[in-house]
Amino acid sequence: METTLQSRIEKKLNDAFAPERLAVINESHMHAGHQPDMTGTGETHIRVRIVSAKFIGMTRLARHRAITELLKPELDTGLHALAVEPAAPGEAVRW
């Protein structure tokens, strides 16, 4: 059974950050037509919303870097855009 990019990202994030909240959202449909090969289907644009104790004491930039480093293989093989909304427990989030 083939796994989706979204499910692979969820697994990697769960394994690495043991989040108390995690949402991996495929927003590809919102970007149809932005480039000739973007039809709005597939998994080209992903948003990650994550709350993890592993982010305590980390700057926002360090959190983003940790996530993008973890997901570098996905970015190198077809993931066009990654939006990251990381937080530590107790921090205010907009979602």
HELIX and SHEET records of a PDB file:
HELIX    1   1 LEU A    5  PHE A   17  1                                  13    
HELIX    2   2 SER A   28  HIS A   31  5                                   4    
HELIX    3   3 ALA A   53  PHE A   55  5                                   3    
HELIX    4   4 ARG A   60  LEU A   70  1                                  11    
HELIX    5   5 LYS A   72  ASP A   76  1                                   5    
SHEET    1   A 3 ARG A  21  ASN A  26  0                                        
SHEET    2   A 3 HIS A  45  VAL A  51 -1                                        
SHEET    3   A 3 ALA A  81  ALA A  87  1                                        
END                                                                             
